[in-house]
Every structure is written in C-alpha cells, then in structure tokens.
C-alpha cells in the first residue's frame, strides 16, 4: 500500500525518486508493528493524521487530548470517534498540565515511544495569554519527560516549531545556527522545551528528537490558520485579511510529509539528542500563496489590507539537509497540490479520512 502511495501520490518528484525515498526510509528505521506509542494532542491536526498512519502500520496508539475549545472540539471528537471500536486505540481525555492523570496513563501502559504534539499553538493567543502558554508548553513537556524517564521510555519525539528562529536573518535557517531570536511567548516556550529535552537526555539518557515544523497545512488544518481561513472566506465571497504588504514568506509543509518525518523520527537511533527542521525548503511569499489559492479555486479573491500583527516573523525558510540525511526526509507534495487536496477535503467533508501521501 505505502509503495503505491509513494509512486502515485508524490508531486514535484518522479515516481522513481519517490519509490527510492520509500525504500530508503524503510531500510533506515527499525519498524516496530507491535509497539505502543503515546501521542499527545492526538486528536489535533497533525496528531490525528499520525494516529491514523500508525494504526495502519500496526502500532497500538494511546492518545492524550484535552479537546481544548480554542477551536470547535467537535472537529477533534469526530476524528477519534472513527477509532472507537478499535482495540488497539485508546483515548485518554486529559490535560498535559495534570501530572497525576498522566502518571496513571504511564502506569497502565508501557510505551516504546512518546510523540509530544500537544501545545498552545497560536502565536497570537500566546501574546494574549502567555501564562497559559508557558504552563501547557513548558510545564506540560516537563511532566511528560519526567514520566518518560521514570518508566524507561526509549524514544521521545517533540513537535517543535520554526518560530524558535524568530527574526534570525540568516536564511535558510539551519539547526547549527545558534542565533535564535524568538519574538513571541509561543516561540520561547518551544525553545525552552527543546532545552528541557537536552537536559533529560543528558541526565537520564532519554533519546530526544525535536522536529521544528514549518507552517504545516492540509486536511484537518486548524480553522484559524491562513490557508484554511482564506479558503473558507473565499468560498463565502468574503475578503481575506492580508496583514502588511503581503511580502512575508512562509515555508509551507504538507501534513503528509510531516507525518512521514515523525514516523521516521520515532525509530531514529543515530543520536541521543537531535534537532531537525521539517519544511519544504521553498519559501513562498504570501501574495503567491493567495494567487495559488485563487487559481485552484478558479475565482478571484478580494483582499483587505491590514496592519502587521505583533509576533509575526517576516519569513520562514528551512534548511532541510539534516532531516534528509538522517531521516531520509524528502518533501513529496508541492503547494498547489497540497492546497488542492485541502480544498477537495474541505468541500466534500470537513473532517475527511486522508491517507498521508495520497
């Protein structure tokens, strides 16, 4: 099934290259179909796609999610409901800030890996409520690290963010560049969590892999994020808000590519501590993204120009060489194809079952 997906679903690369990428990724990781993984934020955008993929791969999946009302929790509940009768899937509705609730989960289950994706994820929300952002993103991460080391978990994969680079002018951004200039509470919490991971790796030999995600989009994307928000407004014949002059650039990354990277990181063993960028390596100006959305929709989009937003960085641009070398990571889906897939899913079914790489 996966080989067919790699051959037929790639965009921007030949079938031969896609098939080679698949074979390399298979040979470079120790697949563990009988393993059990804890996914925090597993009812969310990226986490629900990852859970679907791992269940298909034969993993047992435990999801922790608090169904935060930042956006309609019914969306997330619909994602987990499809697994209600699956004996290899378990949902624990709790908050990563609740240490004792998490402890009971670790006492009940033995995990081969933890994939920590739960977060207060909005830059703007973090400016409005920085205390909650700190509690969820830093304290919550420390709770999980503490329990992982207590219970002998071998692999901890952390969903970090390109926002840690902030206003660093040295692009493309490399993991070797220590000139990190976060400009929002959200960004600072992600960097703090990475450093906590380094501490726990040093003290307890817990393997920690931080993946810095760059502007992830695709089916099930949060409704407040640009591509989803712009598409919804355009389909309703409403103007879209353009903050600043439209020259900001983002390294848009399709969710299926991100899931493949996480899957590879779950079995990565060459280093005890690693940080890797997960992006497309191709920054796109905001105006170009909107033009692409217009072309895929086949209709003009009215723009409403507004002042720049605090906390927004002027550009993101990932150097993805390290992930390519260590995880055999190679983005498969270009922006036009990814937007088309998002729009198809949005029109046909707001919460579709999407095979990553399809």
Secondary structure, DSSP 8 states (H G I E B T S, - for coil): -HHHHHHHH-SSS-HHHHHHHHHHHHHHS---TT-EEEEETTTSHHHHHHHHHHHHHT-EEEEEE---TTS-HHHHHHHHHTTTT-TTEEEEE--TT-HHHHHHHHHH---SEEEE------HHHHHH-HHHHHIIIIIHHHHHHHHHHHTT--EEEEEEEGGGGBT--SSSB-TT----B--SHHHHHHHHHHHHHHHHHHHH--EEEEEEE-SEESTT--TTSHHHHHHHHHHTT--EEEETTS--EE--EEHHHHHHHHHHHTT--S-SEEEEEES-S--EEHHHHHHHHHHHHTS---EEEE---TT--SB--B--HHHHHHH-------HHHHHHHHHHHHHH-TT----TT-
